[in-house]
Amino acid sequence: MFSVKLKVILLGDSGVGKTSIINQYINKQFIDIFSSIGIGNFTKNLTIKNKQIELKIVDTPGQVRFYNITKSAMRNTDIAILIYDITKKETFTSLKEWYKKLIEVVKKENIIIGIASNKSDLLNEQEIDIEEVKKFSEEINVEVFSTSATKYENIEDLFIKLTEKYCDNYLNDENINDRSDSNIILKNNDKKKENCKC
């Protein structure tokens, strides 16, 4: 059995629900926080396909003035969640820029990315055309999750499915020995792979 440390980063404009999503996933409690002004680090342990996974979840500020802080936090990311607010069209437009900034720091082939269409409990206020979201997700080849931090809708699935995808792509038996930059700690005989990124 492996113990794996993976870094998960949440990206998106202020007010889209990054902190609320994390708080629901970690504590199963909704706290309405409009804006974070710094980097927050959280930990969640789970088991995926007989692998013990430790997720280091990184919350980021969405304001432009904090971009250098966010850019530094993007380094060595394994899983990225791009989040927009379905009731604010500009947050989806910005999402495309967040994606570009992310892959400037982390190579696309080294990362699993998902999109969270957040605040699904406010469908009657939706401003973004679903087809537009679908088109963008197909262009960058990522999965879209409809989430609500308020209602705890698809919050757990968001993290679990992206972690499963990471395990399938990078930690299966065929390629695990070739993944020189992975965060795998081999428990057998207490041997450790020394190149942990976290």
Secondary structure, DSSP 8 states (H G I E B T S, - for coil): -EEEEEEEEEE--TTSSHHHHHHHHHHS---------S-EEEEEEEEETTEEEEEEEEE---SGGGHHHHHHHHTT-SEEEEEEETT-HHHHHHHHHHHHHHHHHS-GGG-EEEEEEE-GGGGGG--S-HHHHHHHHHHHT-EEEEEBTTTTBSHHHHHHHHHHHHHHHHSSTTTGGG-TT--EEE-GGG---S----
